[in-house]
Amino acid sequence: QPVATLHASPSAAMQAFTRTAQSSVVCCNLQRSRTRSQVRSRVVAMAQGKVEPAVIIGGGRVGQALKDMGVEGDVIVRRGEAFPTTPATGPIFVATRNDVLEDVIKNTPEHRREDLVFMQNGMLQPFLDAQGLGKNTQALIYFAVAALGEKPTDGVTDVNPEGLTAVTGKWADAVAARFHNGDLSCHVLDAKTYEASMFEKLIWISAMMLVGAQHEGSKVGDVASTYKDEVVALIEELLAGTSACAGAKFTPGAVERLLGYARQVAHFPCGVKEFAWRNGFFYGLSEEAMKNGKPDPFPTHTRLLKNIN
């Protein structure tokens, strides 16, 4: 994936996140007997759209995979290249790191910005709101691409054989159709349902990486097994605090879903990264609560962060 330097500093980004969070935050599983192919067939049948020719920003592993599952007319835009004039309509997949999102938006013609599809990990909503793109298409990616040119591995789990990848917004059906074309599961969700799923994934990556960082050399599988009690306690704290602070409504079984995904990606290394986009969201809420004389909604999270800083 292309790497560039974002003009705004991480602290500035965190301040923007916290300001937006303060204003906005305060205010069934399928039977196991079904085979994976049966479940996937049902999910694919749910697709209502078609694969639209798309602009794909970023020529790394994910960007190339998106093109491989696409159609004639797709265009990959790499770092430093001008935005193409064709296709003139359709989704614009942003397959880059979080730290170049501001530049990506600036380099996209204003009349096409509503077509940007954001797929990055972390809490994107405050940033997108500040950019005037709060209602843009967003996707939660639960598939992995091991190397450039390789076929993606779907993030189906023993708990969710129907898959966890989800999308919402203007181009949701077209995004789902493209993923299905690549034999990947994808669910089209309304905005409120998507929000809860987004918080779950944010909690997953924040909790798994933070607990793993307490134990040098740990991988996600180690966290889900050897340090299971620690990560479950942290996940439960983040779920409860997010419900209280942000009004998120999680469906039953969130802990089991997140542990199921951890088992699927057990080989992933652990490390707290992209702080402003991930753990920084929860830490910002903790700071705001304590500044106002209220209890920290995430005391374990705060303590574990201080352990590694």
KEKE-3310 file (N, C-alpha, C; in steps of 0.2 Angstrom, whole numbers, plus 5000, padded with zeros to 4 digits):
npx = (5004:5002:5013:5013:5016:5005:4998:4993:4996:4998:4993:4985:4975:4970:4965:4955:4947:4943:4936:4925:4920:4916:4905:4896:4896:4892:4879:4861:4866:4870:4865:4877:4878:4876:4885:4900:4900:4886:4882:4889:4883:4870:4873:4879:4868:4861:4865:4861:4866:4877:4893:4902:4912:4927:4937:4952:4961:4977:4989:4993:4993:4979:4973:4976:4970:4956:4955:4957:4946:4936:4930:4931:4937:4941:4952:4968:4975:4990:5002:5005:5000:4989:4972:4960:4950:4941:4934:4919:4909:4904:4910:4924:4937:4946:4961:4971:4983:4978:4985:4986:4974:4969:4976:4972:4958:4959:4965:4955:4943:4931:4918:4917:4919:4910:4909:4919:4925:4928:4939:4947:4955:4949:4943:4934:4924:4923:4933:4929:4917:4922:4927:4916:4911:4904:4893:4898:4901:4906:4916:4919:4932:4935:4943:4959:4974:4988:4999:5005:4995:4990:4975:4962:4959:4945:4937:4929:4923:4922:4912:4905:4901:4895:4902:4910:4912:4907:4896:4891:4881:4881:4887:4885:4879:4886:4899:4898:4894:4906:4915:4908:4910:4923:4923:4920:4913:4900:4890:4877:4873:4861:4864:4864:4865:4877:4885:4886:4893:4905:4910:4912:4923:4932:4934:4939:4952:4958:4958:4964:4977:4982:4982:4991:5002:5006:5013:5027:5031:5020:5007:4991:4984:4990:4985:4971:4971:4981:4981:4968:4958:4962:4960:4947:4941:4945:4938:4925:4924:4926:4915:4905:4908:4907:4894:4888:4894:4893:4881:4880:4873:4875:4873:4869:4882:4894:4907:4911:4910:4921:4932:4931:4935:4948:4954:4954:4963:4975:4989:4993:5003:5005:5003:5002:4996:4994:4988:4979:4968:4963:4965:4966:4954:4946:4954:4953:4940:4940:4949:4941:4930:4936:4941:4930:4927:4921:4920:4933:4928:4934:4944:4953:4958:4965:4975:4982:4987:4996:5005:5013:5018)
npy = (4994:5011:5024:5039:5055:5063:5079:5084:5083:5068:5072:5083:5076:5068:5078:5083:5071:5069:5081:5080:5068:5071:5080:5072:5060:5061:5068:4932:4920:4908:4890:4878:4867:4870:4870:4879:4883:4883:4893:4904:4904:4909:4921:4928:4927:4937:4949:4964:4973:4977:4974:4988:4998:5005:5017:5014:5018:5017:5005:4993:4977:4976:4985:4979:4967:4971:4976:4964:4957:4964:4973:4976:4992:4996:5006:5008:5020:5026:5032:5049:5049:5057:5060:5050:5053:5044:5029:5039:5039:5030:5019:5024:5016:5017:5012:5013:5018:5025:5037:5044:5048:5061:5068:5060:5063:5077:5076:5071:5075:5088:5085:5072:5067:5062:5049:5041:5027:5021:5010:5008:5002:5006:5021:5030:5039:5052:5059:5059:5065:5078:5081:5083:5072:5062:5054:5045:5030:5016:5002:4987:4977:4961:4952:4945:4949:4940:4942:4953:4951:4939:4928:4934:4929:4924:4931:4922:4913:4901:4904:4913:4908:4913:4925:4941:4953:4969:4982:4999:5013:5024:5017:5004:4992:4990:4988:4976:4967:4967:4961:4949:4944:4941:4929:4932:4935:4947:4959:4969:4983:4994:5011:5012:4999:4995:5004:4998:4986:4992:4998:4986:4980:4990:4988:4975:4976:4986:4980:4967:4970:4978:4970:4960:4968:4969:4958:4953:4949:4942:4934:4936:4924:4920:4929:4926:4914:4910:4922:4924:4927:4940:4947:4946:4952:4965:4967:4966:4977:4988:4986:4988:5002:5008:5007:5014:5027:5030:5026:5014:4999:4983:4967:4951:4940:4946:4945:4932:4932:4940:4933:4922:4928:4931:4918:4915:4923:4920:4921:4934:4947:4956:4973:4990:5002:5016:5025:5036:5033:5022:5015:5027:5033:5028:5032:5046:5048:5043:5053:5065:5062:5060:5073:5080:5077:5064:5046:5036:5028:5018:5010:4999:4999:5011:5009:4999:5005:5014:5006:5002:5014)
npz = (5000:4996:5004:5012:5019:5030:5031:5042:5060:5071:5083:5081:5073:5083:5091:5083:5082:5095:5098:5089:5094:5107:5104:5097:5103:5117:5116:5070:5074:5061:5059:5064:5056:5043:5028:5023:5009:5007:5015:5010:4997:5000:5005:4994:4985:4991:4985:4977:4968:4954:4948:4946:4935:4942:4950:4958:4972:4976:4974:4980:4989:4993:4984:4971:4972:4973:4960:4953:4956:4949:4934:4916:4913:4925:4935:4942:4953:4957:4969:4967:4954:4942:4945:4936:4921:4917:4924:4923:4932:4947:4960:4970:4976:4991:4994:5004:5017:5033:5036:5024:5020:5020:5010:4999:4998:4995:4983:4975:4963:4967:4964:4963:4976:4984:4980:4985:4993:5009:5017:5028:5043:5060:5069:5059:5057:5064:5057:5044:5045:5048:5036:5028:5023:5029:5026:5017:5008:5017:5022:5031:5032:5032:5026:5020:5011:5007:4999:4986:4972:4975:4979:4989:5006:5014:5028:5036:5050:5063:5071:5064:5050:5039:5036:5040:5034:5029:5023:5020:5014:4999:4988:4992:4987:4975:4980:4987:4977:4970:4979:4981:4968:4969:4976:4989:5005:5010:5018:5016:5025:5035:5040:5055:5060:5054:5061:5074:5070:5066:5077:5084:5077:5079:5093:5093:5086:5094:5107:5105:5100:5110:5122:5117:5116:5129:5131:5126:5109:5106:5097:5088:5090:5102:5111:5111:5116:5126:5134:5136:5146:5150:5138:5136:5147:5144:5132:5136:5144:5135:5126:5135:5140:5127:5124:5134:5132:5118:5114:5107:5101:5103:5096:5104:5109:5105:5111:5108:5094:5091:5097:5089:5076:5080:5081:5068:5062:5068:5066:5065:5070:5085:5090:5095:5085:5074:5083:5085:5077:5082:5097:5102:5101:5111:5122:5121:5125:5138:5144:5142:5151:5163:5165:5167:5179:5180:5182:5174:5159:5153:5162:5163:5150:5149:5159:5154:5142:5148:5153:5142:5137)
capx = (5000:5007:5014:5015:5015:4999:5000:4991:5000:4993:4990:4980:4970:4967:4960:4949:4943:4940:4930:4919:4917:4912:4899:4892:4895:4888:4872:4860:4871:4867:4867:4884:4877:4877:4892:4903:4898:4879:4881:4891:4878:4865:4875:4880:4861:4858:4868:4856:4869:4882:4900:4903:4919:4929:4943:4955:4966:4981:4991:4996:4989:4972:4971:4977:4965:4950:4955:4957:4939:4932:4927:4934:4936:4943:4958:4971:4978:4995:5004:5008:4997:4983:4965:4958:4944:4936:4927:4917:4905:4905:4914:4931:4939:4952:4965:4978:4984:4974:4988:4986:4967:4967:4978:4967:4952:4961:4967:4949:4939:4926:4911:4918:4921:4904:4909:4924:4923:4933:4939:4952:4953:4949:4937:4934:4918:4924:4937:4925:4912:4925:4929:4910:4910:4901:4888:4901:4901:4911:4916:4923:4935:4937:4947:4966:4978:4994:5005:5003:4993:4987:4968:4961:4957:4939:4937:4924:4925:4918:4906:4901:4903:4892:4907:4909:4913:4900:4897:4885:4881:4878:4889:4886:4878:4891:4905:4896:4894:4913:4917:4905:4913:4929:4921:4921:4906:4899:4883:4875:4869:4859:4869:4864:4868:4884:4889:4888:4898:4911:4913:4915:4929:4937:4936:4943:4959:4961:4959:4969:4984:4984:4984:4997:5008:5009:5017:5032:5032:5013:5002:4984:4982:4992:4980:4965:4971:4985:4979:4961:4955:4964:4957:4939:4939:4945:4933:4919:4925:4926:4908:4900:4909:4905:4887:4886:4896:4891:4874:4880:4869:4878:4869:4872:4888:4900:4914:4912:4912:4928:4937:4931:4939:4955:4956:4955:4969:4980:4996:4994:5007:5002:5006:4997:4998:4989:4984:4974:4962:4961:4965:4965:4947:4944:4958:4950:4933:4943:4952:4936:4926:4940:4942:4924:4925:4917:4924:4935:4923:4939:4950:4958:4961:4969:4980:4986:4991:5001:5010:5017:5020)
capy = (5000:5017:5027:5046:5059:5067:5085:5086:5079:5064:5075:5087:5072:5066:5083:5083:5065:5071:5086:5077:5063:5075:5082:5067:5054:5063:5068:4927:4915:4902:4884:4876:4861:4872:4870:4886:4885:4884:4899:4909:4905:4913:4928:4930:4928:4944:4955:4968:4977:4974:4976:4994:5000:5009:5020:5011:5022:5012:4999:4988:4971:4976:4988:4975:4962:4974:4976:4957:4955:4969:4972:4980:4999:4998:5010:5009:5026:5025:5038:5054:5049:5061:5057:5048:5056:5038:5030:5046:5038:5023:5019:5025:5013:5020:5006:5016:5019:5030:5043:5048:5050:5068:5069:5057:5067:5083:5075:5069:5081:5089:5082:5064:5065:5058:5042:5038:5021:5020:5003:5007:5000:5012:5025:5035:5043:5059:5062:5059:5071:5085:5082:5084:5065:5058:5049:5041:5022:5013:4995:4984:4972:4955:4947:4947:4947:4939:4945:4956:4947:4933:4929:4936:4924:4927:4931:4918:4910:4895:4907:4917:4905:4918:4930:4947:4959:4973:4989:5003:5019:5025:5011:4997:4986:4989:4985:4969:4964:4966:4956:4942:4942:4938:4924:4934:4936:4954:4960:4976:4985:5001:5014:5011:4992:4996:5007:4993:4982:4996:4998:4979:4979:4994:4985:4970:4978:4989:4976:4962:4973:4981:4965:4957:4972:4968:4951:4954:4943:4938:4935:4936:4918:4919:4933:4923:4907:4910:4928:4925:4930:4947:4951:4946:4957:4972:4968:4968:4984:4992:4985:4992:5009:5011:5007:5020:5034:5032:5023:5008:4993:4977:4961:4946:4936:4950:4943:4926:4934:4943:4928:4918:4931:4930:4912:4914:4927:4919:4922:4941:4950:4961:4980:4996:5006:5021:5026:5041:5030:5015:5016:5034:5035:5027:5036:5052:5048:5043:5059:5069:5060:5062:5080:5083:5074:5058:5040:5033:5023:5012:5011:4994:5001:5017:5006:4995:5010:5017:5001:5002:5021)
capz = (5000:4996:5010:5012:5025:5031:5033:5049:5064:5074:5089:5078:5071:5089:5094:5079:5084:5102:5097:5086:5098:5112:5102:5094:5108:5123:5114:5074:5070:5057:5062:5062:5052:5036:5025:5021:5003:5007:5018:5005:4992:5003:5005:4987:4983:4993:4982:4973:4963:4949:4948:4942:4934:4947:4952:4964:4974:4979:4970:4985:4989:4993:4978:4966:4973:4971:4952:4950:4956:4945:4927:4912:4914:4932:4934:4948:4953:4962:4972:4962:4947:4942:4945:4929:4919:4916:4923:4926:4938:4950:4966:4971:4982:4994:4997:5006:5024:5036:5036:5018:5018:5019:5003:4994:4997:4992:4976:4971:4961:4972:4962:4964:4983:4987:4978:4989:4997:5014:5020:5033:5050:5065:5069:5053:5057:5066:5052:5038:5047:5048:5029:5025:5019:5034:5024:5011:5008:5021:5022:5036:5028:5036:5022:5020:5005:5010:4995:4980:4966:4978:4980:4996:5010:5017:5036:5039:5056:5066:5074:5059:5044:5034:5035:5044:5030:5029:5019:5020:5010:4992:4983:4996:4983:4970:4983:4989:4971:4968:4984:4979:4962:4971:4980:4996:5008:5011:5020:5015:5031:5036:5044:5062:5061:5052:5066:5079:5068:5065:5084:5086:5074:5082:5099:5092:5085:5100:5113:5104:5099:5117:5126:5114:5117:5136:5131:5120:5104:5106:5091:5090:5093:5109:5115:5111:5120:5133:5138:5134:5151:5150:5132:5137:5152:5141:5127:5139:5146:5129:5124:5140:5139:5121:5124:5138:5130:5111:5113:5102:5102:5101:5097:5109:5106:5103:5113:5105:5087:5091:5098:5083:5071:5082:5079:5061:5060:5074:5065:5065:5075:5089:5092:5095:5079:5071:5089:5084:5073:5085:5104:5104:5102:5118:5127:5121:5129:5145:5146:5143:5156:5169:5165:5169:5186:5180:5181:5167:5157:5151:5166:5161:5144:5151:5163:5149:5138:5152:5154:5136:5136)
cpx = (5004:5007:5016:5014:5009:5001:4998:4994:4995:4990:4984:4974:4966:4962:4954:4944:4939:4934:4924:4916:4913:4905:4894:4891:4891:4881:4868:4863:4867:4869:4873:4884:4878:4884:4894:4900:4890:4878:4883:4886:4872:4867:4876:4873:4858:4860:4862:4860:4873:4888:4901:4910:4921:4936:4946:4961:4971:4983:4994:4992:4982:4969:4971:4971:4958:4950:4954:4949:4934:4930:4932:4933:4939:4950:4961:4975:4984:4998:5007:5005:4991:4977:4962:4951:4938:4939:4924:4912:4907:4909:4921:4934:4946:4956:4971:4978:4980:4978:4989:4979:4966:4970:4974:4961:4954:4963:4961:4945:4933:4919:4911:4919:4916:4904:4915:4922:4929:4933:4944:4950:4953:4943:4938:4929:4919:4928:4933:4920:4915:4927:4922:4908:4907:4896:4891:4900:4907:4911:4921:4926:4938:4940:4954:4969:4985:5000:5002:5001:4990:4979:4967:4958:4951:4940:4931:4927:4920:4912:4902:4903:4900:4897:4905:4910:4907:4901:4890:4886:4879:4880:4889:4884:4883:4898:4904:4896:4901:4916:4915:4908:4920:4929:4922:4914:4906:4892:4882:4870:4867:4864:4870:4867:4875:4888:4891:4893:4905:4914:4915:4922:4934:4939:4940:4951:4962:4963:4964:4976:4986:4986:4990:5003:5010:5013:5021:5032:5025:5010:4995:4981:4984:4987:4974:4965:4975:4983:4972:4957:4956:4960:4950:4937:4940:4940:4927:4919:4923:4918:4904:4901:4907:4898:4885:4888:4894:4884:4874:4876:4871:4873:4873:4877:4894:4907:4916:4914:4919:4933:4937:4935:4947:4958:4958:4961:4975:4987:4998:4998:5004:5006:5001:5000:4992:4984:4978:4967:4960:4960:4964:4958:4944:4947:4955:4944:4935:4945:4946:4932:4930:4941:4936:4922:4921:4922:4927:4931:4928:4945:4955:4962:4967:4976:4985:4990:4997:5007:5015:5020:5024)
cpy = (5006:5021:5034:5049:5063:5073:5087:5081:5074:5067:5080:5082:5069:5071:5083:5077:5067:5076:5084:5072:5066:5077:5077:5061:5055:5063:5061:4921:4910:4895:4881:4870:4863:4872:4878:4888:4886:4891:4905:4910:4909:4920:4931:4932:4935:4950:4958:4972:4973:4977:4982:4995:5005:5012:5016:5015:5018:5006:4993:4981:4971:4979:4983:4969:4965:4974:4969:4954:4959:4967:4976:4987:5001:5001:5010:5016:5025:5032:5043:5054:5054:5057:5056:5052:5050:5033:5036:5045:5031:5024:5021:5022:5016:5014:5008:5016:5025:5037:5047:5050:5057:5070:5066:5061:5074:5082:5072:5075:5082:5085:5075:5062:5061:5050:5038:5033:5020:5013:5002:5005:5007:5016:5031:5040:5051:5063:5063:5065:5078:5086:5083:5077:5060:5052:5045:5034:5020:5006:4992:4977:4967:4950:4950:4945:4946:4942:4948:4951:4940:4934:4930:4930:4927:4926:4927:4914:4904:4898:4910:4914:4909:4924:4936:4953:4962:4979:4993:5010:5018:5019:5005:4991:4984:4986:4978:4965:4962:4961:4949:4940:4939:4932:4926:4936:4944:4955:4968:4978:4992:5004:5013:5004:4992:4999:5003:4989:4985:4996:4991:4978:4983:4991:4979:4972:4982:4985:4970:4965:4976:4976:4961:4961:4972:4962:4951:4948:4940:4939:4935:4930:4917:4923:4929:4916:4908:4916:4929:4929:4938:4951:4951:4951:4964:4972:4970:4975:4989:4992:4989:4999:5012:5012:5013:5027:5035:5029:5017:5003:4987:4971:4956:4942:4940:4947:4936:4927:4936:4938:4923:4921:4930:4924:4911:4918:4926:4921:4929:4943:4955:4968:4985:5001:5011:5023:5031:5038:5024:5017:5023:5037:5034:5031:5043:5053:5047:5050:5065:5068:5062:5070:5084:5080:5067:5052:5038:5028:5017:5012:5005:4996:5006:5014:5003:4999:5013:5012:5001:5009:5024)
cpz = (5000:5003:5009:5019:5025:5034:5040:5054:5068:5080:5086:5076:5077:5092:5090:5081:5090:5102:5094:5090:5104:5110:5100:5099:5114:5121:5116:5070:5066:5060:5059:5057:5044:5034:5023:5014:5003:5010:5013:4999:4994:5003:4999:4984:4985:4990:4977:4968:4958:4950:4943:4941:4939:4947:4958:4966:4978:4976:4974:4984:4989:4986:4972:4966:4971:4963:4950:4951:4953:4938:4923:4913:4921:4931:4941:4948:4959:4964:4967:4955:4948:4942:4938:4928:4918:4921:4926:4931:4941:4956:4965:4977:4984:4998:4999:5014:5026:5035:5029:5016:5016:5012:4998:4993:4993:4984:4972:4969:4966:4970:4962:4971:4986:4985:4981:4993:5002:5017:5025:5039:5054:5065:5064:5054:5058:5060:5046:5039:5046:5040:5025:5021:5024:5032:5018:5013:5013:5021:5028:5033:5033:5031:5022:5014:5007:5006:4989:4974:4969:4979:4987:5000:5014:5025:5039:5045:5058:5069:5069:5052:5038:5032:5039:5040:5029:5025:5020:5016:5003:4988:4987:4991:4978:4974:4985:4983:4969:4972:4982:4972:4963:4976:4988:4999:5009:5013:5019:5021:5031:5040:5051:5063:5059:5058:5072:5077:5067:5072:5086:5083:5077:5089:5098:5091:5090:5105:5111:5103:5106:5122:5124:5116:5124:5136:5125:5115:5103:5099:5093:5093:5100:5113:5116:5115:5127:5137:5137:5140:5151:5144:5133:5141:5148:5135:5130:5142:5141:5126:5129:5140:5133:5121:5128:5135:5123:5110:5108:5105:5099:5101:5101:5105:5104:5105:5109:5097:5087:5092:5092:5077:5073:5080:5072:5058:5066:5073:5065:5071:5079:5090:5091:5090:5078:5077:5088:5081:5077:5093:5106:5104:5109:5123:5127:5125:5137:5148:5147:5149:5163:5170:5168:5176:5186:5180:5174:5165:5154:5155:5165:5155:5145:5154:5158:5144:5141:5153:5148:5134:5142)
residu = (GLN:PRO:VAL:ALA:THR:LEU:HIS:ALA:SER:PRO:SER:ALA:ALA:MET:GLN:ALA:PHE:THR:ARG:THR:ALA:GLN:SER:SER:VAL:VAL:CYS:CYS:ASN:LEU:GLN:ARG:SER:ARG:THR:ARG:SER:GLN:VAL:ARG:SER:ARG:VAL:VAL:ALA:MET:ALA:GLN:GLY:LYS:VAL:GLU:PRO:ALA:VAL:ILE:ILE:GLY:GLY:GLY:ARG:VAL:GLY:GLN:ALA:LEU:LYS:ASP:MET:GLY:VAL:GLU:GLY:ASP:VAL:ILE:VAL:ARG:ARG:GLY:GLU:ALA:PHE:PRO:THR:THR:PRO:ALA:THR:GLY:PRO:ILE:PHE:VAL:ALA:THR:ARG:ASN:ASP:VAL:LEU:GLU:ASP:VAL:ILE:LYS:ASN:THR:PRO:GLU:HIS:ARG:ARG:GLU:ASP:LEU:VAL:PHE:MET:GLN:ASN:GLY:MET:LEU:GLN:PRO:PHE:LEU:ASP:ALA:GLN:GLY:LEU:GLY:LYS:ASN:THR:GLN:ALA:LEU:ILE:TYR:PHE:ALA:VAL:ALA:ALA:LEU:GLY:GLU:LYS:PRO:THR:ASP:GLY:VAL:THR:ASP:VAL:ASN:PRO:GLU:GLY:LEU:THR:ALA:VAL:THR:GLY:LYS:TRP:ALA:ASP:ALA:VAL:ALA:ALA:ARG:PHE:HIS:ASN:GLY:ASP:LEU:SER:CYS:HIS:VAL:LEU:ASP:ALA:LYS:THR:TYR:GLU:ALA:SER:MET:PHE:GLU:LYS:LEU:ILE:TRP:ILE:SER:ALA:MET:MET:LEU:VAL:GLY:ALA:GLN:HIS:GLU:GLY:SER:LYS:VAL:GLY:ASP:VAL:ALA:SER:THR:TYR:LYS:ASP:GLU:VAL:VAL:ALA:LEU:ILE:GLU:GLU:LEU:LEU:ALA:GLY:THR:SER:ALA:CYS:ALA:GLY:ALA:LYS:PHE:THR:PRO:GLY:ALA:VAL:GLU:ARG:LEU:LEU:GLY:TYR:ALA:ARG:GLN:VAL:ALA:HIS:PHE:PRO:CYS:GLY:VAL:LYS:GLU:PHE:ALA:TRP:ARG:ASN:GLY:PHE:PHE:TYR:GLY:LEU:SER:GLU:GLU:ALA:MET:LYS:ASN:GLY:LYS:PRO:ASP:PRO:PHE:PRO:THR:HIS:THR:ARG:LEU:LEU:LYS:ASN:ILE:ASN)
# end
